[in-house]
Amino acid sequence: MLIHPSQIEPSHKIYTPAPEDVEWAKGVVKVFEEEGIAKGMAAVTYLGKMVDTPVYDNARTILATMVEIDAFDKKRKKA
């Protein structure tokens, strides 16, 4: 929880996923949705590693975090 606006920028720096993690998450989501969910499979392989529902959920959380931070930053720049 943040209690002062001056805490926003440091918080975003701490919690923003690394670019390579975002790329990984995008790949996981794409492969799991196209090869797993669409074909009724419980697990697929991405970059030589197993991807199942918990891994997919983690990747979606990473992407959701980026969406929230980006949306907040865009809104803040307009103000």
N, C-alpha and C positions, 0 to 999 in steps of 0.2 A: 504494500500500500504506500502510495506517495502522499505526502501532506503539504508539499509546496511545489509550485511550478518549476522551481530551479532544479528539482530532482528528476524531471522528465528526461532531459538530454543524457545525463549519466546513466539513468535506468535503461534507456534505449541502447546505449553503447554496450552495456553489460548483457542485455537480453536479446540483442539482434543476432540471429544465427549467422554463422560465417557463410560467405558466398558458396563455398564448396558444399556446405551442408544443405543449402537451398537447392543447389543443382542436384545433389543426391536425392533430396526429397521429391523434386519434380520427376526424376527418373523412376523412383519407386512407385509413386502414385500412377504414373502413366503405365508402367509395366503391369502393376497389380490390377488396375482397372481393365486394361485391354487383354491381358493374358490370364488373369486370375478370375476376377468377378465375371467378366463377359463369357468366359468359358466354363464357369462353375468349378474352378479349381481353388483349393484352400491355400495353396502355396505356389510361388513361382521363383525363378532365379533372376537376380539383378546383380550385375558386376560380380558374378561368381558366388553370391551369397543368397541364402534362402530369405524370401520375403513372404511373411504371412500377415494375418490381420493385425497383430500388435505392432509389427514393423510399419505396416501401412498407416495405422492410426498415428504413430509417432511422426511419420513423414507429413501427414496432413496437419498435425499440430505445428510443426515447423513452418509450413506454408501459411497457416492461419495467423501465426505470430507475425510473419512478414507483412501480411495483408493489413493487420491492425496497426502496426507501426507505420507503414507507408501511408495509410489513410489518415492517421493522426498527424503525421508530418505535413502532408499536403494541406490538410485543414488549417493547421497552425500557420503555414506560409501564406495562406490567403488572408488571414486575419491581420 
